Amino acid sequence: MLTGGRQPGDEFTEASAGSAYLQRAGIPESALQLETQGRNSWQSLAAAAQFLQKEGITKVVLVSSPYHCYRVERIANEVGLDGHASPASDALDKATLGHLTYETVAVALGRVIGFRRLVYLDSRVR
């Protein structure tokens, strides 16, 4: 299952871009499911969890940027999934001090108030 919606300025959803990449690598389209409505990690994982749990699936591998892996594991846990992160190796050089600072603050606040509440607060601030 690939997740991720379209952000302002995007031509494609994150999920559809990932799907195209995997299909070029030889994965058949029929083996892929896309969640394209989520506008952040919490929304995407919550939507994916609903579908996966109906199928009896709770253990998942989460592929994300290395600096984002810890938070997506915690979000997966919050939405009822047993998530284990696998950092995308080609994203190692893309982490900036801004990314690392944001993730540190997001993980700390998410652990205290919950990641769902954090998404709500983040949307109110932006």
N, C-alpha and C positions, 0 to 999 in steps of 0.2 A: 504494500500500500504506500503510495506516495502522497504526501500532503503539502499543502501550501497554496494559498490563493494569489490573486493579482494585487500588487501594490500600485499606487499612483505612479505612472510612467512606465510600468511593465507592459511589454507586448504579449507575454504569455504568463500563465500561472506557474508558480514554482513546481507544482505537481506535474503539469504537462511538459515542462522543460525536462524534468527528471525522467519522465516516461519516454520522451523522445531519445534521450541519452541511452537509456537501458535497451530500447528497441534497436538502436544502432549497434549496441553491444551483443545483440542476438537474443534478448529476452522477448518472448512472444507477447504481443499486446494483450492476449487473453489471460496472461498470468499477472497482469497489473491492474490494480484498482486505484482510483484517484479520488482524493478529497480536495476539492478546489475552493471551498467557501471560506476556510479559516484565514483570518487576517493576521494571526499571530500564532505562536507555538501552542498556547493553551487551547485556543479554539480548534486548531487543526487536530491536536491529540485528543481532545474531548470528543470531536466528531468521529475520528477514527476508532476510538475506544468503544463507542456505541455500536458501530458496525462489527468490530472484531469480537466483542463480547457476545453478540448474538450468534456468531459463528463458533463460539466456545474457545476463542483465542484470547489469551491474556499475556503470554510471554512474547515480547517483541524485541527486535534489534532496532535501535534508533541511530540512523546515520545523520550526523550533523557536523558543523564546524567544531573543531576541537575546543574552542573557548566556550561553546554553547552546550556541550555534552552533559555536564553536571546538571544544568537547569532542566534540560529536556527529560533526563532520568527522573528528576523530582516531580516534574509535571505529569509524566506518565504514571507515576505512583499515585499522585493525587486523583487522577481520573480512572484508577482501577486497573492499570496495566503494570506488569512486571517488566519494566524496560531496562535494557542494557545498551549503553551507548557504544558506538563504533565510530571514532572520529574520522572524518573524510581526510585522507592524507594529502590531497591536493589543495587543501585550504589552510595548511599550517602557516604559510607566509602571509596570510591575509588578516591576521589578528593585529589590531592596533591597540594602543593604550586606551582609546575610547571604548573599544569593544570589551576589553578586559575589565575596565572600570564599570561599565554598564552591567556586565554579567555578574560581577562581584556584588554590586548593590542589589540587583534583581534577585539573586539567589538568597542573599541575607534577608531582604524584605519578604520574599516569597515563603521562606521557611518560617518566618514569624507570623505573617498575616494570611498566608495561603496564596497560591499562584493565581487562582481565579480572582481574588480581590485585587491582587497586584495589577492584573490586566485592566480591571475596571478603573483603578486609580491612574494608571498610565494613560488610558484613553481620555480621562478628564484633564490631565495636565497638558497633553499635546494639543 
